[in-house]
Amino acid sequence: MKATARYVRASPRKMRLVVNTIRGKSAIEAREILRFLPKGYAETVGKVLASAIANAENNTDKNINDLVVAQCYVGDGPSMRRYYPRARGRPDMLRHRSCHVTIVLGEKNG
């Protein structure tokens, strides 16, 4: 009961702020939190969560009311490197970062 979004064009540090808000919550509660969270990347994390819920319902016949966000983490992806000019004709590097978002669902204990 897992879903992953790879090569998301977002900074991992900013994406972790969104992912940390839903860790340990029930799947329904996490979906509502992401729906009203005023962060730009909440929509992307919401899509990954929706995919994990759909995987749990369709592949393993789990009830959505029994699901909990057991693990959620953001890993670094590759960075696109671009150069732009600075003083005295020297280049400076600009890194366009990407990340991989993973959400794992588990069942409630009890």
N, C-alpha and C positions, 0 to 999 in steps of 0.2 A: 504494500500500500504506500507507494512512493511515486513522486513526480519530480522531474528535474527540468529546468529551463537553462539551457547552455548558451554561452556567448551573448548574454544580455548586455546591451550597450549602456551600462550604468556603472558608477563607481561602487566597488564593494563596500567601502566604508559607509556610504549613504544608504545602501541597500540593507546593511546589517541593522541600522536603526529601525527599519520597518519590520524586519524578520524577528527581532528580539521582542517586539510587542505581542506576538502571537504564540510564542513558545510556551507549551504547557497548557494552553487553553483548549476547550472543546472545539470541535470543527465548526459547529454552528456559531459559537461565540467569536471565533477567529475570523470567520467570514464577515460577520457584522462589524467587527473592529476595523478590518481592512476597507470595508465599504465607506466608512465615515472618517478614516484617517486622513488628515490634511497633508500627506506627503505624496510626492509625485510618483514614487515607485510602488505605492500601495496597490495600484491596478495590476501591475506585473506580478506581484506576489499573490494577489487574489486569483489570477489566472492559474498560477501553479497550484494553489490550494484547491481550486475547483477541479483541476485535473487529478489531483491526488484523491479527492473525494469520489470522483467518477470512477477511478481505478478501483477503489475499495468496494464501491457498490456493484460494479459490473463484473469484476474479475474474481472477487472473493465473497460476494453476497453478504456484505456487512451492512448493518444499519447505521445511518448517518448520526443518529442520536448517541451511539456508543463510541464514536471516534474522537480521539484526542490527538493534538499535534505533539507527537512524541519527540521528534527531532526536526529542527529546521536550521539550516546553516547556509552560508554564502562563501563560496570559494573564489579565489582570484582567477580570472581568465587572462587571455593574452592582451597585451597593450599594443595599440597602434601607435607608432612613433612618427611624429611630424616635426619638422624643423622650421623655425622662423628666425628672422634676423634680429640681432641685438647690437649693442654698441661695438664700434670698430670692426664691423663686418664679420663678427663671429656668430655662429649659429647657437641657438638654444633649443632644447628639446621640449616638446609638448606631448604628453602621454594621454591618449584617449583610452581610458580603462574599460574593461569588460569583466563580467563575473558570471558564475554558475550558481543558480539558486536551487536548493534541494529541500523538499518537505517530505517527511516520513510520518505517516499516521499510525497510531496504535489504538488498542481498545482500552476503555476505562477499567480500572481494577475495582471489582465489587459491584 
